[in-house]
Amino acid sequence: MDKTSKIYIAGHNGMVGSAIWRNLTNKGFTNLLGRNSSELNLINQKAVEEFFSKEKPEYVILAAAKVGGIVANNIYRADFIYENIQIQNNVIHNSYKYKVKKLLFLGSSCIYPKNALQPLKEEYLLTSELEYTNEPYAIAKIAGIKMCESYNIQYDTNFISVMPTNLYGPNDNYDLEKSHVLPALIRKMHLGKCLENNDWKSIKTDFNKLPIEGVNGNENKTVILNVLEKYGIKFDGKSKKVSIELWGSGEPLREFLHADDMAEACCFIIEQINFSELKANYKEIKNTHINIGSGVDISIKDLAIKVKDTIGFSGKIEWNTEMPDGTYRKLLDVSKINNLGWKYNILLDNGIKLVYNNYLN
């Protein structure tokens, strides 16, 4: 892999894709290729084939996907399975057709069974049923893993799948309906702090940058307060106190990895690791994907306290135990990636501070 190799990063504007772009640029790679969704609709088979035919990338990093938290996964089930399978089919097949030297496919830790032993080893894939709330997304990602393995077996391609844990970082999704837990906590705590300080200028700025259900900062305070309450940010007009409601019990455990660490792992793999090194055995090739994470987890309750302390929100956190928790624990076994020569670098406390400063800016 040369510094001038043509590298296509699908999803280069997203959190992970942009981190990979930064990483490669900082390392001196000069021939990076990216297209936003208005320029190239990855769901469109004809458009993707025309792109590969014209550009002929040498390396492909497939970081594009329809993603979201537990709410979005449960509501938009058809969208999650259809769009992700279409994206994968188009990019992976055309990578084979146009002789891409190496492809890196990004999956998700939700591929593992709901009640699998912890930490989650690569070999646990497809051993029992999935968590229902994100089953369509997980099935799509499993299809991507098996597609890469199958093309490698039949066509001798060099397609590698990586399964990241929960990621956070610059360019994360802070849409309260569709975001994952950490960015949702950051935005909720930030808006809660602004309400405590009667800082309506900051609230309006936040809503103007990212409206909630079409409500922007130009709306009156009553309208803004109503939409905030819908998403669990409650302001008591009499006491002037603010509370934040979060789903579930707060007991489930989750692992988190900063996007810059994820990018470093991806670049390490695409530069140094080949599929031939990942074959489980030569009789039955499976579970060749690689977990990427920190190997350390934390309860959602403790995570909420960390975010609360970092942001300086002093209100009460209320747990709505009538809402689902999701899988109780999702901790990846990262011994494979560690043994290959990579370990994470950014500790969670430092990462939350970095991300909040990035959010403010």
C-alpha positions in Angstrom: 0.0 0.0 0.0 1.7 3.2 -1.2 1.1 6.8 -0.2 -0.3 7.4 -3.6 -2.6 4.4 -3.7 -6.2 5.3 -4.6 -8.3 4.7 -1.4 -12.1 5.0 -1.5 -13.6 5.7 1.9 -17.4 5.1 1.7 -19.0 7.2 4.4 -16.1 9.7 4.6 -18.2 12.4 6.2 -19.4 10.2 9.0 -17.8 9.9 12.4 -15.7 6.8 11.6 -15.1 7.6 8.0 -13.9 11.2 8.7 -11.6 9.9 11.4 -10.1 7.4 9.0 -9.7 10.2 6.4 -7.8 12.3 9.0 -5.6 9.4 10.0 -4.6 8.5 6.5 -4.0 12.2 5.6 -1.8 12.7 8.7 0.2 9.6 7.6 0.8 11.2 4.1 -1.7 9.3 1.9 -2.5 11.7 -0.9 -5.0 9.9 -3.1 -8.1 9.6 -1.0 -11.5 9.4 -2.6 -14.8 10.3 -1.1 -18.4 11.0 -2.2 -21.3 12.3 -0.2 -24.8 10.8 -0.5 -25.9 13.5 -3.0 -23.0 12.7 -5.3 -23.2 8.9 -4.9 -26.2 7.0 -3.6 -24.8 3.7 -2.4 -28.2 2.1 -2.4 -28.4 2.6 -6.2 -26.7 -0.4 -7.9 -26.2 1.3 -11.2 -24.7 4.4 -9.7 -22.2 2.4 -7.6 -21.1 0.3 -10.5 -20.6 3.4 -12.7 -18.5 4.9 -9.9 -16.3 1.9 -9.6 -16.0 1.6 -13.3 -14.8 5.2 -13.6 -12.6 5.6 -10.5 -11.2 2.0 -10.1 -10.1 2.4 -6.4 -7.3 0.2 -5.3 -8.5 0.0 -1.7 -11.9 0.4 -0.2 -13.0 1.2 3.4 -16.7 0.6 3.8 -17.7 2.8 6.7 -21.0 3.9 5.2 -24.1 2.6 6.9 -27.5 3.6 8.2 -26.9 3.7 12.0 -28.8 4.7 15.1 -29.5 4.0 18.8 -32.0 1.7 20.4 -35.0 3.9 19.5 -34.2 4.3 15.8 -33.3 0.6 15.5 -36.6 -0.4 16.9 -38.7 2.1 14.9 -37.1 2.0 11.5 -36.6 -1.7 11.3 -37.3 -2.1 7.5 -35.0 0.9 6.7 -32.1 -0.5 8.7 -32.1 -4.0 7.1 -32.9 -2.8 3.5 -30.5 0.1 3.2 -27.6 -1.6 4.9 -27.8 -4.8 2.8 -28.1 -2.7 -0.4 -25.1 -0.6 0.5 -23.0 -3.7 1.3 -24.1 -5.7 -1.7 -23.2 -2.8 -4.1 -19.8 -1.9 -2.6 -18.6 -5.4 -1.9 -19.6 -6.9 -5.2 -18.1 -4.0 -7.2 -14.9 -4.2 -5.2 -14.6 -7.8 -6.4 -15.7 -6.9 -10.0 -13.2 -4.1 -10.4 -10.4 -6.0 -8.7 -9.9 -3.9 -5.5 -6.7 -5.1 -3.7 -8.2 -4.9 -0.3 -11.6 -4.0 1.3 -12.3 -3.2 4.9 -15.9 -3.7 6.0 -17.1 -2.1 9.2 -19.7 -4.0 11.1 -21.0 -3.7 14.7 -20.8 -5.5 18.0 -24.6 -6.0 17.9 -24.0 -9.0 15.6 -23.4 -11.2 18.6 -26.2 -13.2 20.3 -28.2 -11.5 23.1 -27.2 -14.0 25.8 -23.7 -14.9 24.6 -20.9 -15.3 27.2 -18.9 -12.2 28.0 -16.5 -11.0 26.8 -17.7 -11.6 23.2 -15.3 -13.7 21.2 -15.5 -13.8 17.4 -16.4 -17.4 17.5 -19.7 -16.7 19.2 -21.2 -15.4 16.0 -24.5 -17.1 15.0 -24.6 -19.4 18.1 -28.0 -18.2 19.4 -30.7 -15.5 18.9 -30.0 -11.8 18.6 -31.3 -8.9 20.6 -34.8 -8.1 19.2 -34.6 -4.3 19.2 -31.6 -4.2 16.8 -32.1 -7.5 15.0 -32.6 -6.1 11.5 -29.4 -4.0 11.7 -27.5 -7.0 13.1 -28.7 -9.3 10.4 -27.6 -6.9 7.7 -24.1 -6.6 9.3 -23.8 -10.4 9.6 -24.7 -10.6 5.9 -21.8 -8.3 5.2 -19.4 -10.4 7.2 -20.5 -13.6 5.4 -20.4 -11.8 2.0 -16.8 -10.8 2.6 -15.8 -14.4 3.7 -17.7 -16.0 0.8 -16.0 -13.8 -1.8 -12.6 -14.5 -0.2 -13.3 -18.3 -0.4 -14.7 -18.3 -3.9 -12.8 -15.5 -5.6 -9.6 -15.3 -3.5 -10.3 -11.6 -2.6 -8.8 -9.8 0.3 -11.9 -8.5 2.1 -11.6 -8.1 5.9 -14.4 -7.4 8.4 -14.0 -5.5 11.6 -16.5 -5.3 14.4 -16.2 -2.1 16.5 -17.7 -1.6 19.9 -19.8 1.5 20.7 -18.0 4.4 19.1 -18.0 8.1 19.9 -16.1 11.1 18.7 -16.1 14.2 16.3 -18.9 14.2 13.7 -21.1 12.0 15.9 -24.9 12.0 15.5 -26.6 14.2 18.1 -30.1 13.8 16.9 -32.0 12.8 20.0 -34.3 10.4 18.2 -31.6 8.6 16.3 -28.4 9.0 18.3 -26.5 6.4 20.3 -26.3 6.6 24.1 -23.1 8.7 24.6 -23.9 11.6 22.2 -27.5 11.6 23.4 -26.3 11.9 27.0 -23.9 14.7 26.0 -26.6 16.7 24.3 -29.2 16.1 27.0 -26.8 17.1 29.8 -25.7 20.2 27.9 -29.2 21.4 27.3 -30.1 20.6 30.9 -27.2 22.7 32.1 -28.3 25.6 29.8 -31.8 25.4 31.3 -30.3 25.5 34.8 -28.3 28.6 34.0 -31.3 30.2 32.1 -28.9 30.3 29.1 -31.4 30.6 26.3 -28.9 32.0 23.9 -27.0 28.7 24.0 -30.2 26.7 23.8 -31.3 28.6 20.7 -27.8 28.2 19.2 -28.0 24.5 19.8 -31.5 24.2 18.2 -30.5 26.3 15.2 -27.5 24.0 14.6 -29.5 20.8 15.0 -33.3 21.3 15.2 -35.3 18.7 17.1 -38.4 17.5 15.1 -38.2 20.6 13.0 -38.1 22.9 16.0 -35.3 25.4 15.8 -34.0 28.2 18.0 -36.4 30.8 16.5 -39.4 29.1 18.2 -40.7 30.5 21.5 -39.6 29.1 24.8 -42.8 27.2 25.4 -42.4 25.2 22.1 -38.8 24.5 22.9 -39.5 23.4 26.4 -42.3 21.0 25.1 -40.0 19.3 22.7 -37.2 19.0 25.3 -39.6 17.4 27.7 -40.6 14.9 25.0 -37.0 13.8 25.0 -36.7 13.6 28.7 -35.3 17.0 29.5 -37.8 18.4 32.1 -37.9 21.9 33.4 -40.0 22.7 36.5 -41.2 26.2 36.2 -41.9 26.6 39.9 -38.7 25.2 41.4 -36.6 26.2 38.3 -35.0 22.7 38.6 -34.1 20.5 35.7 -34.3 16.7 35.6 -33.3 14.3 32.8 -35.1 11.1 32.1 -33.2 8.2 30.6 -34.4 4.9 29.3 -34.1 1.7 31.3 -32.5 0.9 34.6 -29.0 2.2 33.9 -27.6 -1.2 34.9 -26.5 -2.5 31.4 -22.8 -2.4 30.7 -21.3 -1.0 27.6 -17.9 -0.6 26.1 -16.8 2.6 24.3 -14.0 3.5 21.9 -13.1 6.9 20.5 -13.4 7.2 16.8 -9.7 8.2 16.4 -8.7 4.9 18.1 -11.1 3.1 15.7 -9.5 4.9 12.8 -6.0 3.9 13.9 -7.1 0.3 14.2 -8.6 0.3 10.7 -5.6 1.9 9.1 -3.3 -0.6 10.9 -5.3 -3.5 9.5 -5.6 -2.2 6.0 -1.9 -1.5 5.9 -0.6 -4.6 7.6 -3.1 -7.4 7.8 -4.3 -9.7 5.0 -7.2 -12.2 5.0 -4.8 -15.1 4.6 -3.6 -14.4 8.1 -7.1 -14.5 9.6 -8.3 -17.9 8.4 -9.6 -19.9 11.4 -8.6 -23.1 9.6 -8.5 -24.4 6.0 -11.3 -26.9 6.3 -14.0 -24.4 7.4 -13.3 -20.7 7.0 -15.5 -18.7 9.3 -15.4 -16.1 12.1 -12.4 -14.4 10.4 -13.7 -10.9 11.4 -11.8 -8.9 14.0 -13.3 -7.3 17.1 -12.1 -3.7 17.8 -12.6 -2.2 21.2 -11.0 -1.2 24.5 -11.8 -4.4 26.4 -13.2 -2.2 29.2 -16.9 -1.6 30.0 -19.0 0.7 32.2 -22.6 0.7 33.3 -24.9 3.2 31.6 -25.6 4.7 35.0 -21.9 5.3 35.7 -21.5 6.7 32.2 -24.3 9.2 32.8 -22.6 10.3 35.9 -19.3 10.8 34.1 -21.0 12.9 31.4 -22.9 14.8 34.0 -19.8 15.7 35.9 -17.8 16.6 32.8 -20.5 19.0 31.5 -21.4 20.4 34.9 -25.1 19.5 35.0 -26.4 19.5 38.6 -29.9 18.3 38.1 -31.5 14.9 38.8 -31.2 11.8 36.6 -34.4 9.8 36.5 -34.5 6.2 35.1 -37.6 5.1 33.3 -37.5 1.4 34.0 -40.6 0.8 31.9 -38.5 1.3 28.8 -36.1 -1.5 27.5 -32.5 -1.9 28.6 -31.4 -3.8 25.5 -28.7 -6.4 25.9 -27.4 -6.4 29.5 -23.7 -6.5 28.6 -21.7 -6.1 25.4 -18.0 -6.3 26.0 -15.8 -7.4 23.2 -12.9 -9.9 23.5 -10.1 -7.9 21.8 -7.4 -10.5 22.2 -7.2 -11.1 18.4 -6.6 -7.4 17.5 -4.2 -7.1 20.5 -2.2 -10.1 19.4 -2.0 -8.7 15.9 -0.3 -5.6 17.4 -2.9 -2.9 18.1 -4.3 -1.5 21.4 -6.5 1.4 22.2 -5.1 4.7 23.4 -7.8 7.2 24.5 -9.2 6.7 27.9 -13.0 7.3 28.4 -12.7 10.2 30.8 -10.3 12.0 28.4 -12.5 11.0 25.4 -15.7 12.5 26.9 -13.9 15.8 27.6 -12.5 15.9 24.0 -15.9 15.2 22.5 -17.8 17.7 24.7 -15.3 20.4 23.7 -15.8 19.4 20.1 -19.6 19.6 20.5 -19.4 23.1 22.0 -17.2 24.3 19.1 
